Structure formats: C-alpha cells, structure tokens
C-alpha cells in the first residue's frame, strides 16, 4: 500500500552521504534492518528506488534513510540534489528479512562496508532504545577514516549497548589521524578479530565483492553459510541462459498478460518483468532483484521458477502471487496484469 511521507530534515554526514528524515501521515512500523521503496518525482518521470531504514522504529511516525550519492545513480543523486524539507514523497514497505534483532539472544557478527552500515545503524539504535544486552561484534570496513558514517554516534552506541564490540577498519589512512588498526578485511583479519565466528549468526551488508569475499571465507573455512545473512540490492543469479535451439523451441511457453490482452512466447530464459517491458507493458518495479516487492503480480495459472530475496511472503506465494523481476516461466502462464 502506498503512503505519504514529508521530508522534515536533511543532514550532511561524511562527504557524499546524507541522512533524510521523514514524517509519516499515518503510523509506520518496521523492524530494524528492513527497507522501503520511494517513488521519486524526477524530470524523466516517477522513479522507484529502495533504501534501507537507518533509524530506530521507536517513533512510529518518523523514519530516516542514509544515502550515499553514487556515480550515475539516478535515485541517490536526485535525493542529494533535489529533496528538501517540506517535500512529500510516496513510499511503500517496509520490506525485507535482514533483521539481526530477531537473533539478539544469540551470538552475532555484524559486518558492514561503506554505506552498508545503514541497516546496522537501525539495529544498534534499536538495541540502545530497548536497553538490551547482546553478544555482538560489529566490524565496519571503510575506505579511510574520513568516510566513517556516524562515527561519533557509533562510539556512543558501543559505550551504551552492553555486550557490543565495535571494530572500525579503515583500508587506507592517507596521512589522516587514526589510532586504531587499519587494512582490508581479509581472511587473516577476520580470523584474528572474531575467533568464534563459527558460533555466530553473521549479518553482512556492503558491495557485492565484499560480501562474496565473506562467503568465500566461510566456505573455505568449512563454516558454511547456514548462519549467513546478507542485504543487497542485486539481481539473483539465475542459471546461465543458453541460446535457443531446436530442442528448446519445443519447450517454448506462452505468457498471457491478461489485463493487457497481450501474449508472448518465450523459452523461459528471460524474467517476466523483461518479457512484459519488451511487450510494452508498464510494470511498477524498483529493485529488479526480488527484494522490494514492487512488481508483485497475481499468477492466474501456470508455474514459474522464482528466485526472490525476501520481497514476498510465503502466504502470498500460496495465494498465487509472484515477483515478476525474479521469476521465469516453466510452463504456459496467465498473469493478471
């Protein structure tokens, strides 16, 4: 369901990073680590983008997002250049299953790189507000000391949350003043900093290469990924597409977009969202990765291979809903769109 939120404040953090504080018209509840999808009114038309909530859910009519402006990032750059206090935006959510607080009675390892700290900020702020005791270690990797998002608040949170250990690891110093350790988080550092890593639930957020390196470490150390959780707005890895041949032609499927009264044929190599867009059908979408749930659509008949990353609930799947961005047909389909 779409809701409205008014921007109340824009706060500059480190270079290239801003925090946007919103007030909602209606009560808004979320869990720390979840995200929302904003509709941005750009000059090229409405643009949907998903952003992790960085605030605590303590106040149910305020929330914040902390956003880094990335090169060629249409959404992040629009926010940095145009969003001002008093402007109203449409949002949906909250979404996602990246929720460390659900495991707060267990031993936790929180890993973040760069702006991947945002879901952990929400988690730490929630623990502070609830005055809970935890057994958690946050390792925050940054490019340099001047890129530590919410540095002083992180220090305060580490002091106020019983059982929280904070390690900040700048990769390079560039003659900046820094009295802690430094370097890239590799296998040696990870082993040294968290000797009981095999006993911990691991929550990771950051660039794709960073998270891939963490997963490789866990696999190489034979720890496995059963306790591993990640948040990332990336497309799920479908099996590699193969060129259509005479054999695959025999397995072609019909996809009928019922409300649009358009039918297309496919060998099942493209997502339903790609098929719809090529047919000229406008589909609401944002993450294109099975996370935000914006492209949720009712499947009237047929079967799909859906590789979502938490953007749809099990009961919605049981009711026949699919996420078009991460679903490929495995039979003839009829979609209610």
C-alpha positions, 0 to 999 in steps of 0.5 A: 500500500502506498503512503505519504511521507514529508521530508522534515530534515536533511543532514550532511554526514561524511562527504557524499552521504546524507541522512533524510528524515521523514514524517509519516501521515499515518503510523509506520512500523518496521523492524530494524534492518528492513527497507522501503521503496520511494517513488521519486518525482524526477524530470524523466518521470516517477522513479522507484528506488529502495533504501534501507531504514537507518533509524530506530522504529521507536517513533512510529511516525518518523523514519530516516534513510542514509544515502550515499550519492553514487556515480550515475545513480539516478535515485541517490543523486536526485535525493542529494540534489533535489529533496528538501524539507517540506517535500512529500514523497510516496513510499511503500514497505517496509520490506525485507528479512535482514533483521539481526534483532530477531537473533539478539539472544544469540551470538552475532557478527555484524559486518558492514562496508561503506554505506552498508552500515545503514541497516546496522545503524537501525539495529544498534539504535534499536538495541540502545532504545530497548536497553538490551544486552547482546553478544555482538561484534560489529566490524565496519570496513571503510575506505579511510577514516574520513568516510566513517558514517556516524562515527561519533554516534557509533562510539556512543552506541558501543559505550551504551549497548552492553555486550557490543564490540565495535571494530572500525577498519579503515583500508587506507589512512592517507596521512589522516589521524587514526589510532586504531588498526587499519587494512582490508578485511581479509581472511587473516583479519577476520580470523584474528578479530572474531575467533568464534565466528563459527558460533555466530549468526553473521549479518553482512551488508556492503558491495557485492565483492565484499560480501562474496569475499565473506562467503568465500571465507566461510566456505573455505573455512568449512563454516558454511553459510547456514548462519549467513545473512546478507542485504543487497540490492542485486539481481539473483543469479539465475542459471546461465541462459543458453541460446535457443535451439531446436530442442528448446523451441519445443519447450517454448511457453506462452505468457498471457498478460491478461489485463493487457490482452497481450501474449508472448512466447518465450523459452523461459530464459528471460524474467517476466518483468523483461518479457512484459517491458519488451511487450510494452507493458508498464510494470511498477518495479524498483529493485529488479532483484526480488527484494522490494516487492514492487512488481508483485503480480497475481499468477492466474495459472501456470508455474514459474521458477522464482528466485526472490530475496525476501520481497514476498511472503510465503502466504502470498506465494500460496495465494498465487502471487509472484515477483515478476523481476525474479521469476521465469516461466516453466510452463504456459502462464496467465498473469493478471496484469 
